[in-house]
């Protein structure tokens, strides 16, 4: 099923295309996504339809966002998919996902994300977290490690804090390079992101949290005191019970939110 779709389409480097061709991995991913008609099902970058086909077979309608015009045309003419798909040609980074909303339904979003846009795309999707039930993404394994890292790990950074502010992060499975054509030079993994209905640590202004994280992680080797000295005084660190001599990867998501909320109160 998944191999025949490759006829005549060459993977394009500029879109970061690597097409999934391993049927056992495909069925495990579809099982994790758990497609149903009770949610608005949304795929980002369907590519040649390796995941699109089995997902669409089990539901009435699937919305897809695809940048590559050749692939859009192929999907529009696809014998079994064309009647099932609601196709949006365009850049997922600019796409307004709220336009896909339906009354009484949350979204399940999934995709095999091109490595070069995975981080900005997740930041974009977090803005729609309230209307999304689950997200399943195939990513570079190192990105999944960053998303799911704990404080103190080398992988822990700005992406970790922002992802874990919005979502519970669950690594699902690892996908070796030979599962793709062409085989990428890196290992991949699938991650499940579950947006919180009620955030465990609500932030008064997320843009302030983003700014604190960016500033703190800008120079990872320096201390919080050094990196945040323009924003937070020693007294304020003690007030929040945060050790200013720690490095940015050594404090929790909850503590980053506390720093951001303190800054919001000062404004």
N, C-alpha and C positions, 0 to 999 in steps of 0.2 A: 504493500500500500504506500509506504512512505518513499520508496525509491523511485517509483515511476514518475512522481511529480517533478523530479529533477531534470527531466528531459528538456534540453533547450534553455535552461536558465543557468547562467554562470554567476556564482557568488560574487558579490561586489565588495571590494575592500573598503570603499569609502562608506558603505553602510554597515561595515563590520559583520557581514553575513556569514554565519556557519550554520548549516542546516542539519537538524536532528534526524538521524536515520535508523536508530536502534529501537526496534519495536517493543522490546521488553521494558526499556526505560520510558518510552512513550506511554505505555499503558500504566506504568506506576505514577507518572506525572498526572495523567488524566484522572487516576484514582484519587490522588491528593487534591486536585482541583475540585472534584465532586460536582460536576456540572448539573444544574437542575433548572426548572422553569420558574422557581420561586425567587430567583435572583436575576438581575440584568447581568448577563455574561458578557465580558469584554476582554478581547485579546489584543495585546499590543504587538505589532510586528508579526503577523501570521506567517510571513515568509512563504514557503511552499506548502504550507498546510499540514505538516506532520502532526501537530497537536490539534489544529483547527478541525480536521476531518473527524477524528474520533469524538471530540467534544460536541461538534455540531450534530453528529448522528443521534446523540441522546437528548437533544433539546429542540425547542421550536425555532429559536432565533438567537443569533450570535452577532454582537457588534464587534467590528475589527477596525483598528487604526493602523494604516500601513503607509509608509512614506514612498516606497519604490513603485513608480507608476506601472512598470512592466508586471510586477506581481499583482497589483490591483486589477489590471486587465485580465490576467490569468484567473484570478478569483472570480471576476465578473462572468467569465465564460466557463467556469468549472461545472461539469455536468451535475454533480450531486450537491455542491455547496452554494451555487449562485442564488437559489431561492431561500436559503437559510440565513444568508449573511446580510448584515446592514453595514456597508463598507464606507469608511471615512478615509479618504486619501489625504494624508498630511502628516505633519511632524507631531508626534506624541508629546514632545516637550512644550508645544504651544497649544495643545488641544484642551478644550474646556470639557472635562469629563462630566460636568453637571448637566450638559445637554443630553446625556444618555439616560438621565434619571426617569424612572417610571413610578407612578404613585404606589406607595406601599411596598416597594422592592428596594433592597440594597444591592450593591454590585459585588460580583466576584470578578476580580481583574487578574489576568495572567499573561505571561509572555516569556519568550526566550529573548532576553534583552541584549542588544548589541553592547559589547563591553565599553565602547567609547561614550555611551550616553547613560549608562545604568545609574550612576550616582545622581546627576541632575534630574533624571526622570523620576527617581524615587522621591526626591525633594519636591518635585512638582506634584506627584500623586498624594503626598502627605497633606497637601492643601485640601484635598477632597476626602480625607480620611473619614469624615462623618457620614458619608454616603456609601462607604465601602465596607463590606463584611469581611472579605478575605482577599489577600493578594498572594499569588504564587509566581515566583520568578526564577528563571534559570539565569545564573550569574557566574562570573568568574569565582572560583572557590574562595579566593582571598577576599572578595567583596562580602561573601556570606560570613566569613570569619570576622570581618570588621563589623557587620551588622549585629552579630550575636555575641560579640566580645564582652568580657567582664572587666571592671576597673582593674588596673594593674597589668593588663595584657598589652603587648606591643600593638596589637590590631585595634585597640580601643581608641576612638577618635571622634571627630565632629559627626561623622555619619552615624556612628554607634549611638551617640547621645540623642541625636534628632530622631533616629528610627525608633529607639526604645522609649522616647518620650511619647510618640504617637501609637506605637504598636508593640504587641508581644511578638518576639522574633523566634521562629522555630526552624532550625535546619532540617530539611526533609530527606534528601539523598544526594550522594555524590555521583557525578556523571563523567566518565573518563573521555579523553579526546577522541578515541576511536568510535564513539557514538555519533560523531558528526562527520559531515562532508562539507568542505574540506576539514580535516582534523585540526582544531586550534592547538596552539602551542602551550595552552594552559589547561589545568583541570577546572571543571565546572561543578556547580552544585545548585540544587533547587532549595529555595527558602520559602517559608510560609510567614507572611506578615498579617497579624490579626489586629486591626485598629481597635483601640480601647473605646468602649461605649462611654465609660467614665474614666478619664485619665487619672492614674494613681497620684500624679504630682502635677496639678493644673498650673499652667503658666499664665501670667496676666497679659503678656504680649510675646508671642512666639518670635517676632522679629528681633526682640531683645535677646532671647535665648540663643537664636542663631548667631547673633553678633558676639555674644559672650564666648560661644564655642569656637567660632572662627578666630577670635582674638587669642583665646587660651591655647589653641592647638597650632597656632601659627609658628611658634617656636617650641617644639615639643620638649627640647632638652632643658628649657628654662623653667623656673618655678612659677606657680600661679601668681605669687607676689609680683615677680618681674613682668610677666605677660599682661597682667590685669591692673597694673599700678595706676593707669590713667582712669580706671573705672571704679576700683574697689580699694578701700583703705585697710590697713592692718586691723583697725578697730572693728571694721565691718566683717572681716574674715572671722575674728574671734566671736563676734556677736552671733554668727551663724555656726560657730563651732567647726570651722573648716581650717585645717592647717595650711597656712599660706606658703609653707616651704615645700609642699608636695608638688609633683609635676602634674601637668594637665590630665594625664591618663590615670591618675591615682584617685580621683574623686568620682562619686556616683552620679547617675542621671538626676536623682533627687537633689543632690547638692548643686548641680548646675542650674536646676530650676530655681532653687533657693537664691542663688546669686542673681539670676535674671529678675526674680520678683523683687528683690531688694533694690535693684536698679530702677525698676518700674515705679516703686514707691518714692524714689528720689526725684523722679521727673516732674 
